[in-house]
Amino acid sequence: MKKIIDFLISFALFITINYITEDWSTCTKLGKIYYYPFWFIRSMIYWIVCPIFLPEYFFKQSKFYQNFKKLQKSHLR
């Protein structure tokens, strides 16, 4: 049960960071009031279609991808 909960939490964090995060520093107070309901609806739509993101999540968690990112960072230095 703990593994399932850990998976759900890490998957939720993955979707939130990659697809739902919004930069609110560029909006004024009035803009935030106007934009927030639409942002919330967009977030709910992402959560409804979140099984589509499972292959990307598993790929980015794979050892191959992690090694590729390490190699990419070492060549950029």
PEVEN-V826869 format. One record per pair of residues at least 4 apart in sequence whose C-alpha atoms are under 8 Angstrom apart, sorted by sequence separation. I is the first residue (numbers start at 1). J is the second residue. D is the distance in whole Angstrom. If there is no record, write none. Layout:
i: [I:I]
j: [J:J]
d: [D:D]
//
This chain:
i: [1:2:3:4:5:6:7:8:9:10:11:12:13:14:15:16:17:27:28:29:30:31:32:33:34:35:36:37:38:39:40:41:42:43:44:45:46:49:50:53:54:55:56:57:58:61:62:63:64:65:66:67:68:69:70:71:72:73:15:16:27:60:61:59:60:24:20:20:20:19:15:15:14:11]
j: [5:6:7:8:9:10:11:12:13:14:15:16:17:18:19:20:21:31:32:33:34:35:36:37:38:39:40:41:42:43:44:45:46:47:48:49:50:53:54:57:58:59:60:61:62:65:66:67:68:69:70:71:72:73:74:75:76:77:20:21:32:65:66:65:66:32:42:43:46:46:50:53:57:57]
d: [6:6:6:6:6:6:6:6:6:6:6:6:6:6:5:5:5:5:6:6:6:6:6:8:8:6:6:6:6:6:6:6:6:6:6:6:6:8:7:6:6:6:6:6:6:7:6:6:6:6:6:6:6:6:6:6:6:7:7:6:6:6:7:7:7:7:8:6:8:8:8:8:7:7]
//
